Amino acid sequence: MKNDLDPAVMATTSISEQLAAFAAQFDRQPVPEVVRERARYLMLDSLGIAFASRAYDFAEKAMAGIREMNEGGQSMVIGTTEKLDTRNAILMNGILIHGLDFDDTHAKGVIHATASVLPTVLAVGAKYDRSGEELVTAYILGVEIATRLGAVAKGGFHQVGFHPTGLIGTFGCTMAAGYLMGLTEPQYVDALGLALSVGSGSLEFLNDGAWNKRFHPGWAGAAGVTAATMAKHGYQGTRLALEGRFGLYRSYLPADQDYDLALATADLGHVWEVVNISVKPLPACHFTHAAIDAAIRIFDRGIAFDDIARVDVLVPAEVVKTVCEPEAQKRNPANSYEAQFSIPYLVGTGLIKGRLTLEDIEAPALYDAQVLDLASRTYYRVDPDTSFPKYFDGEVIVTLKNGQVVREREAVNRGAVDRPLTAEDIVQKYRQNAARELEPERVLDIEKAVLGMEVYSARQLNEMLGR
């Protein structure tokens, strides 16, 4: 799709106004099919994770709380017979998609965009009786906005404890919902202005493995729908939500953080960030994947637990607070969520078992004596040669008891833009995850429907994804 905005106009208008003009013109030319196809596969991947999440305790407790707050409605909850109001359905489905930390990531934006945008378009698309084609288009618009706004910060949100998936996801969901609601250009501007006041997401859960992070994407979607709906009815939002004196980046980044506002609108309609989203091959924080795969390769070289004296892991400086500290908790995670953000535990699992599966981050695996012993002897160092955030790279260095040093480096994490999972890889991942909850025939029926969703209505798709 060509970006028809006049460069002279773009230079004198706010970023919100530029994004609003882009969204208002989004139907003028079709999105390239390669982009739409990638979008459908990303949706399929996330839906498989949502089905797998249904069996976990966090999903049951989330549903109990949301059910108590719900006031009726016709929006489905993935994998259930539950029907909720629009915002509560978005909240619950976001929890299901993001709950296992197995969902996709946009590296430059450091954001899980699908986890918030997909629940939003499913619920809003059904409410307004949109087509499957419109649903895919809205998803693409939301992801394009969220990933670019995340990229502006250059990884800085994590350094002060904000989770971009919740904070920035709100803006993407606002635009996606606005598209399905038929907002005008001025209404999009108001909606983005209101989104500034409702975006949120703290990383404090990293200190105790609490469930806060699972909550963030769905809350971003519910907040985005709120902002878009208020704007639709004339409620005014600030024009300088992004670059203003108290706008997003000046309020939510460290004072000395380098950020680039030009990235918010760069190449809109020419470069599609949907195709730059990485699908996770491993059920853990994306920052840990390179180190896990490096550890697995060392295992494959025949290095045994009894041979290892010490393990050192090189990681980007920007990820230390997320996956390496506080060191005591990371070496002895109290629950599965802490384990998914623990370099010592995950590297230890790779070195001892030669794999990482969902079962390896649950009890009884969490109490594996050898893994925890190795984690206690695992140390991190800042990687001087990192290419973060282009790639989530890393290196594992194992010192053996005989003094020999064995090392493996993962310069480009598996699943990254330049090393992507194939369409078949994504389908297999979906099938494995969905099969944890669904019978085989239903797994395949949903796969067919999602990959061909543009011939269905959003309401039909919602019904198919229910139980």
Secondary structure, DSSP 8 states (H G I E B T S, - for coil): ------HHHHHHS-HHHHHHHHHHTTTSS---HHHHHHHHHHHHHHHHHHHHHTTSHHHHHHHHHHHHH-----EE-TTSS-EE-HHHHHHHHHHHHHTTS-S-EETTTTB-HHHHHHHHHHHHHHHTT-BHHHHHHHHHHHHHHHHHHHHHTTTHHHHTTB-HHHHTHHHHHHHHHHHHHT--HHHHHHHHHHHTTT---B-GGGGTT-SHHHHHHHHHHHHHHHHHHHHHTT----S-TTTSTTSHHHHHS-TT----GGGGTTTTTTS-GGGGEE--SSSS-GGGHHHHHHHHHHHHTT--GGGEEEEEEEE-GGGHHHHT-SHHHHHS-SSHHHHHT-HHHHHHHHHHHS---GGGGSTTGGG-HHHHHHHTTEEEEE-TT--TTTS--EEEEEEETTS-EEEEEESS-TTSTTS---HHHHHHHHHHHHTTTS-HHHHHHHHHHHHTGGGSBHHHHHHHH--
